[in-house]
Amino acid sequence: MPTATTQTTYLLRHPTPTELTHIRTQHSTCWAGALTVSQYLTREDHIASTPLTRNGGMTQWVLVDAAADPAHVLASCEAIRKKALVAHTPVDGEKRVPVEEVVAYGIGSVFTPPECRGNGYAKVMLTMLGERLKRHNGQRAGFSVLYSDIGKQFYAKLGWLPHKSSHIELPVRTPAPPRIHPSRVQPLYHADIAPLCALDTAALRTALSTRHPKTRIAFVPDHGTMDWHHNREEFIGACVRPDLGAPAIKGCITASGTRWMVWGRDFSVAGPRLYVLRVVDFGPEEGRREDLMALLSAAVEEAGRWGLGKVVVWNPAESVVGAAGAVVDGVVGVERESDSIASLMMYGKGGSGEAEVEWVLNEKYAWC
Ligand SMILES: CC(C)(COP(=O)(O)OP(=O)(O)OC[C@H]1O[C@@H](n2cnc3c(N)ncnc32)[C@H](O)[C@@H]1OP(=O)(O)O)[C@@H](O)C(=O)NCCC(=O)NCCS
């Protein structure tokens, strides 16, 4: 009997609508959280219809054995197409580095039905998908990523190598402490996000165009990406906290407009939290600490208003860590070893590990 990895009759294809509903119903046991199965199915359709994911932006994949039963789904996953930038420093003496805009994919919802597990199906599916995404729908991709919830080894063996996966957690206590420097920041609403994302993206392009010893990659922190997170939180918020209305405040910005945070709420049963999706710091050194303290303090207050137990910032700069400690006691630093491990597979020349590639802006906004 051939093993899963040597057999050649496997087929990677898109699921039918009926199959997709069945798959999602199955993996609701893993990822529905506080939602009912029906709410979870509606949420999956909802977040598949955002500007980022609609019109082919998100694709679902299933592995079947064409020779055995082509209707029997052995494993499944999905991939979201995103804009990204890649900067390869040339070997010659050029001061400016060309920054290439590429398509990149975020792979998620990797799932094998319980009765099929341990047969190598997820490995076969991911091996095939990794190859398939290199050129999909006529577009050559720069790289793909996934966020492993099963440690660093499984995906690393398949070519998605772990990158820095740390965060800080600011505890949110009740009653909330008084806001620090409240006049320094103001809230950001939906309509504010797009122009700020455009500024952020322009600055990122410039930053990547300077010489660097490693290849550098980044997901474009664009409005479509933030909007996907916000659609998600709005849907889940309406299901689990209908009493609080829509989560309208999407972040905060300093009065000078040179520093801001975009955030999103996570209502997971395991630990409701406010995630800082992106921290932007274009301001001068002077006033940095006070600005960051004011932004974080506003985030803590917003989390408290929503009953979320902590504020989480992924891979924070030292300045953010320092400011967090000045805002609340009990800030915890976490090096994640098992969940949400940012894992990268480069397509093209060079390796995928941290030794060869620097993942710039490896922050929560890039998660999917
Ligand atoms: C993780 C999952 C997709 C693996 O599917 P599978 O088809 O059984 O996987 P394969 O048979 O191809 O590979 C088995 C390998 O996965 C590893 N694995 C499975 N579950 C794991 C877990 N929770 N933590 C770490 N490794 C795990 C096994 O140890 C095994 O490793 P080995 O080959 O070195 O012995 C499946 O268990 C699943 O659907 N789990 C629930 C959803 C989930 O957690 N998805 C992953 C999200 S990142």
The ligand as a MOL file (V3000), in Angstrom:
LIG
                    3D

  0  0  0     0  0            999 V3000
M  V30 BEGIN CTAB
M  V30 COUNTS 48 50 0 0 0
M  V30 BEGIN ATOM
M  V30 1 C -3.1410 19.5170 12.2310 0
M  V30 2 C -3.8730 18.6510 11.2230 0
M  V30 3 C -4.2890 19.5010 10.0280 0
M  V30 4 C -2.9220 17.5430 10.7610 0
M  V30 5 O -3.5930 16.8020 9.7810 0
M  V30 6 P -3.1330 15.3130 9.3680 0
M  V30 7 O -3.6720 15.0380 8.0270 0
M  V30 8 O -3.4600 14.3860 10.4460 0
M  V30 9 O -1.5690 15.5210 9.3180 0
M  V30 10 P -0.5060 14.5710 8.6110 0
M  V30 11 O -0.9730 13.1600 8.7410 0
M  V30 12 O -0.1810 15.0690 7.2580 0
M  V30 13 O 0.7530 14.8400 9.4820 0
M  V30 14 C 0.8080 14.3130 10.7740 0
M  V30 15 C 1.8170 15.1510 11.5290 0
M  V30 16 O 1.1350 16.2850 12.0830 0
M  V30 17 C 1.5080 16.4240 13.4240 0
M  V30 18 N 0.4370 17.0340 14.1860 0
M  V30 19 C -0.8770 16.8100 14.0960 0
M  V30 20 N -1.5310 17.5310 15.0240 0
M  V30 21 C -0.5870 18.2470 15.6920 0
M  V30 22 C -0.6300 19.1650 16.7720 0
M  V30 23 N -1.7940 19.5240 17.3380 0
M  V30 24 N 0.5330 19.6930 17.1990 0
M  V30 25 C 1.7030 19.3650 16.6240 0
M  V30 26 N 1.8070 18.4850 15.6040 0
M  V30 27 C 0.6640 17.9320 15.1530 0
M  V30 28 C 1.6970 14.9830 13.8600 0
M  V30 29 O 2.4970 14.9360 15.0230 0
M  V30 30 C 2.4050 14.3840 12.6810 0
M  V30 31 O 3.7830 14.6620 12.7390 0
M  V30 32 P 4.9070 13.6250 12.2080 0
M  V30 33 O 4.6210 13.3860 10.7540 0
M  V30 34 O 6.2000 14.3250 12.4320 0
M  V30 35 O 4.6940 12.3970 13.0090 0
M  V30 36 C -5.1330 17.9780 11.8580 0
M  V30 37 O -4.7190 17.3320 13.0440 0
M  V30 38 C -6.2570 18.9460 12.1820 0
M  V30 39 O -7.1020 19.2180 11.3370 0
M  V30 40 N -6.2770 19.4800 13.4130 0
M  V30 41 C -7.3200 20.4190 13.8520 0
M  V30 42 C -7.1890 21.7740 13.1650 0
M  V30 43 C -5.8050 22.3740 13.3100 0
M  V30 44 O -5.2510 22.4570 14.4060 0
M  V30 45 N -5.2400 22.8150 12.1800 0
M  V30 46 C -3.9370 23.4090 12.1230 0
M  V30 47 C -4.0340 24.8600 12.3250 0
M  V30 48 S -2.4650 25.6800 12.1740 0
M  V30 END ATOM
M  V30 BEGIN BOND
M  V30 1 1 1 2
M  V30 2 1 2 3
M  V30 3 1 2 4
M  V30 4 1 2 36
M  V30 5 1 4 5
M  V30 6 1 5 6
M  V30 7 2 6 7
M  V30 8 1 6 8
M  V30 9 1 6 9
M  V30 10 1 9 10
M  V30 11 2 10 11
M  V30 12 1 10 12
M  V30 13 1 10 13
M  V30 14 1 13 14
M  V30 15 1 14 15
M  V30 16 1 15 16
M  V30 17 1 15 30
M  V30 18 1 16 17
M  V30 19 1 17 18
M  V30 20 1 17 28
M  V30 21 1 18 19
M  V30 22 1 18 27
M  V30 23 2 19 20
M  V30 24 1 20 21
M  V30 25 1 21 22
M  V30 26 2 21 27
M  V30 27 1 22 23
M  V30 28 2 22 24
M  V30 29 1 24 25
M  V30 30 2 25 26
M  V30 31 1 26 27
M  V30 32 1 28 29
M  V30 33 1 28 30
M  V30 34 1 30 31
M  V30 35 1 31 32
M  V30 36 2 32 33
M  V30 37 1 32 34
M  V30 38 1 32 35
M  V30 39 1 36 37
M  V30 40 1 36 38
M  V30 41 2 38 39
M  V30 42 1 38 40
M  V30 43 1 40 41
M  V30 44 1 41 42
M  V30 45 1 42 43
M  V30 46 2 43 44
M  V30 47 1 43 45
M  V30 48 1 45 46
M  V30 49 1 46 47
M  V30 50 1 47 48
M  V30 END BOND
M  V30 END CTAB
M  END
